[in-house]
Structures are given as C-alpha cells and as structure tokens.
C-alpha cells in the first residue's frame, strides 16, 4: 500500500513538472498497449508457419503479415528478422527494403538506410514513402539540397496533406529560413481543407494560432483513444522540432518524450522523436 501511494505521489509530481514546461495544458492519451488480439494474431500466424505443407506464396504472405504486426507493436528486432527472411524468397519486394531502411535510419546507420531506400525506389520508382524516408536520411546527414528534392517529390504525391508541408519546411529551413517560411505559407494557402487537425500544426508554425489553441483543435472529431494517441504523437513531435529550431532544447526534449509516450511505434514521428532524443542525450 505504501509503495502504491509513493507511485501516485511520484506520478503527480512528474505531471506537475511536465505541465510547467509548456505554455499549453498537458494533453495525454492512454498509451497504446499490446492487446490480447495482437498476441493471438502473432500466435496464430506462427502456428500456421509451423506447418510444413503450406506453399511458398502463402508462407511469404504470412511472414510479411507477422512482420507488419511486429512492426506496429514496436517489436522491431522480430520484424527485421521476418522481413530479412523474406529476402531469401524474393529480392524484389520494395516494402521489405523500405522497412529495413527505416530500422537502419532509426539506429543512425545512414549508409544502410540510403542503400535500402535506393533499392526500394529502383524496384518501384513511385513508392512515395521511400522518398520521405530517404529525404529524412539525407536531412540527418546534412545533404539538405538532395533531401529537399526527395521531400518535394513526396509532397507532390499529395499536396493537400499538411504533414508533407512540414517535412519540406524542416528541410528547407536548413537551407534558407526566410524562403522556407514563405514557401510554407504559400503551400498552406493552397491546402484544400484547412480544418483537418494536422493543418493546425502548420498554422501554429506560421504564427496563426498559439500552442493552447493547437492542442484544443487537435481534439476535435477524435473518435477513440488510438486516434488521439496518433494525433498527439505527430503534434508533439512537430512541436518539439519547432522549439528545437528556436534553440529551446530542454522544451524540445520534453515534447519528444510526449510524442514517444503514446506508443505509436509505426509512425515516422515516433521513430524520429526517438532519434532526436538520442541526439539530445549525446549533447
């Protein structure tokens, strides 16, 4: 009982401290957890794979499906094993190289990441997210002009998705801050729908709304905890990048932790928040 009370006290202190680090009210979702259905699905697929009489195509489909589940749950090592196994069956599956590239990117193994994304695009030149992932890799290594070309290609696949505007801005901001802001404004003006929650992140970057209003807006239309967790993962990551670019690394670090706290493992924002934390800890 005493231990339980101590944990409550520590939690309240932590929440109070975290709240004091932000100008907006602390907003959290219940962190996503591994569900019984997730565990059952992995067990069922593994049981099917143990059978010796299934054909190669079915086996590959099952391995890929299990890898996807592992990836969504944050079991990256298990996912990597499954995806690498698939390469033994076929070396021309673009999804596999893209997944393996994201794992290398997360660990800071940029040469392997670039090679993986290059291979993805050689197999499928229209693989949109490989352009984003390669852009992030090039951004991390300081090759901003090349990163900008890939980010622009990714943006052109869907010019009305606000998240694509943000990645373009983050990269262009490293090249020319004033031009980057002007381009962000121009692309924001051309959005078909400025009411979707991610457009409010862009509006915050442009100074059209404050942080409190942003956190209020992102709750509109939320239907379940998963959706809220996903929105918070994205919002806190881009808020972290915003304050990091302003030189406020302590606040950025706290916001990256908020992004990670939602456990949305298969979002690029979760992966990049983890890498940002690694960089900040090294500093």
C-alpha positions as CSV (number, residue, x, y, z in Angstrom):
1,X,0.0,0.0,0.0
2,X,2.8,2.4,0.8
3,X,4.6,1.6,-2.4
4,X,1.3,2.3,-4.3
5,X,0.9,5.6,-2.6
6,X,4.5,6.5,-3.3
7,X,4.0,5.8,-7.0
8,X,0.9,8.1,-7.1
9,X,2.9,10.9,-5.4
10,X,5.7,10.5,-7.9
11,X,3.3,10.5,-10.8
12,X,1.6,13.6,-9.6
13,X,5.0,15.4,-9.2
14,X,6.0,14.3,-12.7
15,X,2.8,15.5,-14.2
16,X,3.1,18.8,-12.4
17,X,6.7,19.3,-13.6
18,X,5.8,18.4,-17.1
19,X,2.9,20.7,-17.2
20,X,5.1,23.5,-16.0
21,X,7.4,23.0,-19.0
22,X,4.8,24.0,-21.5
23,X,2.6,27.0,-22.1
24,X,-0.3,24.8,-23.0
25,X,-2.3,22.4,-20.8
26,X,-0.8,18.9,-20.7
27,X,-2.8,16.5,-23.0
28,X,-2.2,12.8,-22.9
29,X,-3.8,9.7,-24.3
30,X,-3.7,6.3,-22.7
31,X,-0.5,4.9,-24.2
32,X,-1.3,2.2,-26.8
33,X,-0.7,-1.3,-25.4
34,X,-0.2,-4.8,-26.8
35,X,-3.7,-6.2,-26.9
36,X,-4.8,-9.8,-26.5
37,X,-5.9,-9.8,-30.1
38,X,-2.4,-8.7,-31.2
39,X,-0.8,-11.6,-29.2
40,X,-3.4,-14.0,-30.5
41,X,-2.7,-12.9,-34.1
42,X,1.0,-13.5,-33.8
43,X,0.4,-16.9,-32.2
44,X,-2.0,-17.9,-35.0
45,X,0.4,-16.9,-37.7
46,X,3.3,-18.6,-36.1
47,X,1.3,-21.7,-35.7
48,X,0.4,-21.6,-39.4
49,X,4.0,-21.1,-40.3
50,X,5.0,-24.2,-38.3
51,X,3.1,-26.3,-40.8
52,X,5.2,-27.9,-43.5
53,X,2.6,-28.3,-46.2
54,X,1.9,-24.7,-47.0
55,X,3.0,-23.3,-50.3
56,X,5.8,-20.7,-50.7
57,X,3.5,-17.8,-51.6
58,X,1.3,-18.4,-48.6
59,X,4.3,-18.7,-46.4
60,X,5.7,-15.4,-47.6
61,X,2.3,-13.7,-47.1
62,X,2.2,-15.0,-43.5
63,X,5.7,-13.9,-42.7
64,X,5.1,-10.5,-44.1
65,X,1.8,-10.2,-42.2
66,X,3.5,-11.2,-39.0
67,X,6.3,-8.7,-39.7
68,X,3.8,-5.9,-40.1
69,X,2.2,-6.8,-36.7
70,X,5.6,-6.9,-35.0
71,X,6.4,-3.5,-36.5
72,X,3.2,-1.9,-35.3
73,X,3.8,-3.2,-31.8
74,X,7.4,-1.9,-31.6
75,X,9.0,-5.4,-31.8
76,X,11.5,-4.1,-34.4
77,X,14.0,-7.0,-34.0
78,X,11.3,-9.6,-34.6
79,X,10.0,-7.6,-37.6
80,X,13.5,-7.2,-39.0
81,X,14.1,-11.0,-38.8
82,X,10.8,-11.7,-40.6
83,X,11.5,-9.1,-43.4
84,X,15.1,-10.3,-43.8
85,X,13.8,-13.8,-44.1
86,X,11.5,-12.8,-47.0
87,X,14.5,-11.6,-48.9
88,X,15.6,-15.2,-49.1
89,X,12.4,-16.0,-51.0
90,X,12.4,-12.9,-53.2
91,X,14.8,-10.0,-53.6
92,X,12.4,-7.6,-55.4
93,X,9.8,-6.7,-52.8
94,X,10.0,-2.9,-52.3
95,X,8.2,-2.9,-48.9
96,X,10.8,-5.0,-47.4
97,X,13.7,-2.7,-48.3
98,X,11.7,0.3,-47.1
99,X,11.0,-1.4,-43.7
100,X,14.7,-2.4,-43.3
101,X,15.7,1.1,-44.2
102,X,13.6,2.6,-41.5
103,X,15.2,0.4,-38.9
104,X,18.7,1.4,-40.1
105,X,17.6,5.1,-40.1
106,X,16.3,4.8,-36.5
107,X,19.7,3.4,-35.4
108,X,21.6,6.1,-37.3
109,X,23.1,3.6,-39.8
110,X,22.7,6.0,-42.7
111,X,24.7,4.2,-45.3
112,X,22.5,1.1,-44.9
113,X,19.4,3.2,-44.8
114,X,20.2,5.0,-48.0
115,X,21.1,1.8,-49.8
116,X,17.7,0.3,-48.7
117,X,15.7,3.3,-49.8
118,X,17.6,3.4,-53.1
119,X,16.8,-0.2,-53.7
120,X,13.1,0.4,-52.9
121,X,12.9,3.1,-55.5
122,X,14.8,1.1,-58.1
123,X,12.2,-1.6,-57.8
124,X,9.3,0.8,-57.5
125,X,10.0,4.5,-58.5
126,X,6.5,5.5,-57.4
127,X,7.0,4.3,-53.8
128,X,6.0,7.6,-52.1
129,X,7.2,6.9,-48.6
130,X,10.6,5.8,-49.7
131,X,11.1,9.4,-50.9
132,X,10.2,10.7,-47.5
133,X,12.4,8.2,-45.7
134,X,15.3,8.9,-48.0
135,X,14.7,12.6,-47.5
136,X,14.9,12.2,-43.8
137,X,18.1,10.2,-44.1
138,X,19.7,12.9,-46.3
139,X,18.5,15.5,-43.8
140,X,20.1,13.7,-41.0
141,X,23.4,13.6,-42.8
142,X,23.4,17.3,-43.8
143,X,22.7,16.8,-47.5
144,X,19.8,19.3,-47.5
145,X,19.6,20.0,-51.2
146,X,19.2,16.3,-52.0
147,X,16.8,15.9,-49.1
148,X,14.7,18.8,-50.4
149,X,14.4,17.1,-53.8
150,X,13.1,13.9,-52.3
151,X,10.8,15.7,-49.8
152,X,9.4,17.8,-52.7
153,X,8.7,14.6,-54.7
154,X,6.9,13.1,-51.6
155,X,4.9,16.3,-51.2
156,X,3.8,16.3,-54.9
157,X,2.1,12.9,-54.4
158,X,-0.4,14.6,-52.1
159,X,-0.1,18.4,-51.9
160,X,-3.1,18.5,-49.5
161,X,-1.6,16.5,-46.7
162,X,-0.2,19.0,-44.2
163,X,2.4,16.7,-42.8
164,X,4.2,16.7,-46.1
165,X,4.4,20.5,-45.9
166,X,6.0,20.3,-42.5
167,X,8.8,17.9,-43.6
168,X,9.5,20.1,-46.6
169,X,9.7,23.1,-44.3
170,X,12.0,21.4,-41.8
171,X,14.4,20.6,-44.6
172,X,14.2,23.9,-46.4
173,X,14.7,25.7,-43.1
174,X,18.2,24.3,-43.1
175,X,18.8,25.9,-46.5
176,X,17.2,29.3,-46.2
177,X,15.0,30.2,-43.2
178,X,13.1,33.1,-44.8
179,X,12.4,31.3,-48.0
180,X,11.3,28.2,-46.1
181,X,8.8,30.1,-44.2
182,X,7.5,31.9,-47.3
183,X,7.1,28.5,-49.1
184,X,5.3,27.0,-46.1
185,X,2.9,29.9,-46.1
186,X,2.3,29.5,-49.9
187,X,1.7,25.8,-49.6
188,X,-0.6,26.3,-46.6
189,X,-2.6,28.8,-48.6
190,X,-3.1,26.2,-51.3
191,X,-4.5,23.5,-49.0
192,X,-8.0,22.4,-49.9
193,X,-9.0,21.8,-46.4
194,X,-7.6,23.8,-43.5
195,X,-9.9,22.3,-41.0
196,X,-8.2,18.9,-40.6
197,X,-6.2,18.7,-37.4
198,X,-2.7,18.5,-39.0
199,X,-3.2,21.7,-40.9
200,X,-3.4,23.4,-37.4
201,X,0.2,22.3,-36.8
202,X,1.2,24.2,-39.9
203,X,-0.9,27.2,-38.7
204,X,1.0,27.1,-35.5
205,X,4.3,27.2,-37.3
206,X,3.1,30.2,-39.2
207,X,2.0,32.0,-36.1
208,X,-1.7,31.9,-36.9
209,X,-2.6,30.1,-33.7
210,X,-0.9,29.6,-30.3
211,X,0.1,26.3,-28.7
212,X,-3.0,26.2,-26.5
213,X,-5.3,26.6,-29.5
214,X,-3.4,23.9,-31.4
215,X,-3.9,21.4,-28.5
216,X,-7.6,22.4,-28.3
217,X,-8.1,22.0,-32.1
218,X,-6.5,18.6,-32.3
219,X,-9.1,17.1,-30.0
220,X,-12.0,18.0,-32.4
221,X,-13.5,15.0,-34.0
222,X,-11.5,12.4,-32.1
223,X,-13.4,9.2,-32.0
224,X,-11.2,6.9,-29.9
225,X,-8.1,6.7,-27.8
226,X,-6.0,5.3,-30.7
227,X,-6.8,8.3,-32.9
228,X,-6.0,10.7,-30.1
229,X,-2.7,8.9,-29.5
230,X,-1.8,9.2,-33.1
231,X,-2.6,12.9,-33.3
232,X,-0.6,13.6,-30.1
233,X,2.4,11.6,-31.4
234,X,2.5,13.8,-34.5
235,X,1.7,17.1,-32.8
236,X,4.2,16.7,-30.0
237,X,7.0,15.7,-32.4
238,X,6.5,18.7,-34.6
239,X,6.2,21.0,-31.6
240,X,9.5,19.5,-30.4
241,X,11.1,20.3,-33.8
242,X,9.6,23.9,-33.6
243,X,11.2,24.6,-30.2
244,X,14.4,22.8,-31.1
245,X,14.8,25.2,-34.1
246,X,14.2,28.1,-31.7
247,X,17.1,26.8,-29.6
248,X,15.0,25.6,-26.7
249,X,16.4,22.1,-26.4
250,X,15.0,21.3,-23.0
251,X,11.5,22.0,-24.1
252,X,12.0,20.1,-27.3
253,X,13.3,17.1,-25.3
254,X,10.2,17.1,-23.2
255,X,7.9,17.3,-26.2
256,X,9.8,14.4,-27.9
257,X,9.2,12.4,-24.8
258,X,5.4,13.2,-25.0
259,X,5.5,12.0,-28.6
260,X,7.1,8.7,-27.6
261,X,4.7,8.2,-24.7
262,X,1.8,7.4,-27.0
263,X,3.5,4.2,-28.2
264,X,2.6,4.7,-31.9
265,X,5.6,2.7,-33.0
266,X,4.9,2.6,-36.7
267,X,4.7,6.4,-37.1
268,X,7.7,8.2,-38.6
269,X,7.2,10.8,-35.9
270,X,7.7,8.2,-33.1
271,X,10.8,6.9,-34.8
272,X,12.3,10.3,-35.3
273,X,11.4,11.5,-31.8
274,X,13.4,8.6,-30.6
275,X,16.4,9.6,-32.7
276,X,16.0,13.2,-31.6
277,X,16.2,12.1,-28.0
278,X,19.4,10.2,-28.8
279,X,21.0,13.3,-30.3
280,X,19.9,15.5,-27.4
281,X,21.2,13.0,-24.8
282,X,24.6,12.9,-26.6
283,X,24.8,16.7,-26.4
